[in-house]
Amino acid sequence: MEVSVNNKPPIQPKNNEDKVQSPWVEALQSFMKNKIALVGTGIVVFFILLAIFAPFIAPQGINEQNMANRLQAPSAEHWFGTDDFGRDIFSRVIFGARISLWVGFLAVMGSAVVGSLLGIIAGYYGRWIDTIISRIFDIMLAFPSILLAIAIVAVLGPSLQNALIAIAVINIPNFGRLIRSKVLSVKQEEYIVAAKAVGMKNNRILFRHVLPNSMAPIIVQGTLAIGTAIIEAAALGFLGLGAEAPNPEWGKMLSDARVLLIQAPWTMIFPGIAIMLTVLGFNLMGDGLRDALDPRMKN
Amino acid sequence: MTQSPVLEVRNLETSFVTKDGEVTAVDQVSFTIHKGEVIGIVGESGCGKSVTSLSIMKLVPQPPGKIVGGDILLNGENIVGANEKRMREIRGNEIAMIFQEPMTSLNPLFKIGEQMTEGIKIHMKKSKKEANEIALKMLKLVGLPRAEAIMKEYPHQLSGGMRQRVMIAMALSCNPEVLIADEPTTALDVTIQSQILGLMKELNKTLQTSIMMITHDLGVVAQMCERVIVMYAGQVVEEAKVGDLFKNPKHPYTQGLLKSVPDIRGEHSRLYSIPGNVPKPGSITKGCRFAERCEFAHERCVMEDPVLFMEDGEEHTVRCFLHEKRREVS
C-alpha cells in the first residue's frame, strides 16, 4: 500500500525574491488595470504611430496639388476629401500629427524641465529665492496664457518654432508651482531629515531624495499639458502665428478651411476631429496616470 | 569616571523666532555622555528633548531656529561653530541618529541596500561592493533574517519593527561614537518595542556606542539607561543615576511623572496625572517653570529662578528650592 507522505512544509516560506518591485512598477500595474486610461494610451500610441509612419500611410504628399480634384467630398479615393488646392486632406491630417505631437512633446518637455527646476529650488531652499521665483510665476499667471503666448510670438516673429517656445514659456509657472508645493511637503518627510542626519549634501538630497518623490505630479501634469499644448499650438496656428503656409499643422488647416465651412465642411471637420481625439487621448491617459500614481486622488 | 566624555553639552540654548518674538526652546541645558554609556532624556511633549538632539546634530531648521549659546563638545572639539562641511562629516559618522517613525524615515522609492550604502559610501570612502558587504553585515548584526533579500527590497515590504532595525543598522554602519535615538520605539507595539530595546542595549555593549535615548516612557528609561536627565519646559530639572531617580526622585515634577506610570500590581484606582499642561515656550519669564503645576510651590518659586542644586554627592542634581540647603552646582 502506498502511504502518501505530506512532505510539504507546514508554512510555505514567503518568497519575496520574485515579487520585489519598485513603487513605480506597482503604479504601472495599477495603470494597466485602468481600461479608460488604456483607451487613452491607445489613442496616443495610434497618433504617434501615424506620425512616425506618415510617409508610408499617407496616399499623397502634403503638397500634391490637383486642381481638377478641388473640394471633393470624402470618397474611396480621398477618404477625408480634398481642399481648395485639391490636396488630399487625409494625407495632410496624417502629416499634421507629426507637427502637433512634436510641438506638444517639445513644448511640455521644455516647460516641465525649466518649471521643475525653478519649482524645486524655490520649494527646497525657500526664503528669498522662493519669493523671487514665486512672484515671477504669479506675474506670468496674471496674464491670460494665450494672450501671453501671442505677445511672445509677436516679439519673436511668427513661426512654428517660436510658437513652440511661446507655449513652453507660458506653461512654466504651472509646473513650477505644482512641484514647489510638492517639494514643500516632501522636504518635511522624516526620510529627508534622516538623509541629512547621515551627512548627505543638500544637492544630493535634492536630486536623489526630493526630486524622485516629487515626480508623480509632474508626470501627470506633463501628460495633461501635452493635450493643452496641442490645442494652444492649433490656436496659434489658427491665428496665423504658428506654422507657415504649406505646413499641414492642424490649427492652420482649420484656419484655412474657415471660408469653406459651408461649401466643403470636411476641410474643417477632419483636422478638428484629429485635434479632439489626440487631446482626449492625452487627457484620459493623464487621468489614469494620476489615479495610478496618487491613489488618494481617486474617488 | 576618569575618561573624558565623548559628548559634552554645556549651557546649550536654542531658540526659535516666532511671530510673538524669540522663544527659547532649550534653555541652558548641560550634560555629558561617556563612552559606552546610555543616558535617557525624559520629559513631556514640547519640553525640548527633540530640539536638544537636533541641536547636537545642528539640524534645527534655520530659520526660524537658532543655537543662541553654549558649547557642544564632541571629543573635546566644539562643534557649535563648525561649518557645514565639518558637520556633514560628523553626521552619520561620529553622531548618528534614529527617528521615531520607522515607517516614514526610509525613502519609499529606493531599495534598502541602496539607502544603507549611501552613508557608508560618503563616510568610509568605500567602493559599492565593499559598502554592500558592510551593509549586509550590519543587517545581520541587528538580527534581520534573510538579510540578502532585504537589501533588494523596498521599505513598504518591511514591517515597522524590521524598518526600525534597518534604521539602527544604517545608523551604526559607520561605527558612530554617539547614537541619538529620538523616541525609537514610540511607534512600535510593545513586543517589538522590547525586542528593539534589547537589541540597542546589546549593540551598546558589543560596539561600545554611547546612546542618548530620548523618550517620554519611563519604562524605557528603566530598562535601558544608566543616567537620566529630566527636562521640563526647555530646562534640565533633575539629573541622576537611574536607580536613584526611581527610588528617590527629588523634583516634584519627577515625582509626578513617576506617580503617573500605571502599576499592574496593587489596587486599581484612577491614574494620577500632573494637573495642567506644559507652559507654552516663552510664556514664563520669571520663577520656576513648574511652579504653576507644583503642589509644593510657595511665593519664592514664582519670584526667583531656581538653579541646579547638588544632592547626595555629585551624582544627583535637581532644580528646586526645596533642595536648596544642599550645595549649588558651580
Contacts between the chains, C-beta under 8 A, distances in Angstrom:
chain1	res1	chain2	res2	distance
A	16	B	146	7.8
A	16	B	149	5.7
A	16	B	153	6.3
A	16	B	157	6.5
A	17	B	149	5.9
A	17	B	152	7.8
A	20	B	111	8.0
A	20	B	149	7.9
A	20	B	152	5.5
A	20	B	153	5.5
A	20	B	154	7.1
A	20	B	157	7.2
A	21	B	154	7.5
A	22	B	109	6.9
A	22	B	111	7.8
A	22	B	154	6.2
A	23	B	108	5.9
A	23	B	109	5.9
A	23	B	154	6.7
A	23	B	156	7.2
A	24	B	109	7.6
A	127	B	63	8.0
A	189	B	104	6.0
A	190	B	99	5.4
A	190	B	100	7.8
A	190	B	101	5.4
A	190	B	104	4.4
A	190	B	105	4.2
A	191	B	104	6.4
A	191	B	105	5.3
A	191	B	106	5.7
A	191	B	107	4.5
A	191	B	108	7.8
A	193	B	59	6.5
A	193	B	99	7.1
A	193	B	105	7.7
A	194	B	97	7.6
A	194	B	99	6.1
A	194	B	105	4.5
A	194	B	106	7.5
A	194	B	167	7.6
A	195	B	107	7.4
A	195	B	118	7.7
A	196	B	57	8.0
A	196	B	59	5.7
A	196	B	91	6.9
A	197	B	57	5.9
A	197	B	59	6.4
A	197	B	91	5.5
A	197	B	92	6.3
A	197	B	96	7.0
A	197	B	97	4.3
A	198	B	91	6.5
A	198	B	92	3.9
A	198	B	96	7.8
A	198	B	118	6.3
A	198	B	119	4.0
A	198	B	122	7.1
A	198	B	170	7.4
A	199	B	87	7.8
A	199	B	88	4.4
A	199	B	89	6.6
A	199	B	90	7.2
A	199	B	91	3.9
A	199	B	92	4.0
A	199	B	93	6.1
A	199	B	119	6.6
A	199	B	122	5.6
A	199	B	123	6.4
A	200	B	88	7.4
A	200	B	118	6.9
A	200	B	119	7.8
A	200	B	122	6.7
A	201	B	88	6.6
A	209	B	107	5.4
A	212	B	107	7.9
A	212	B	109	4.9
A	212	B	110	8.0
A	213	B	107	7.0
A	213	B	108	7.3
A	213	B	109	6.1
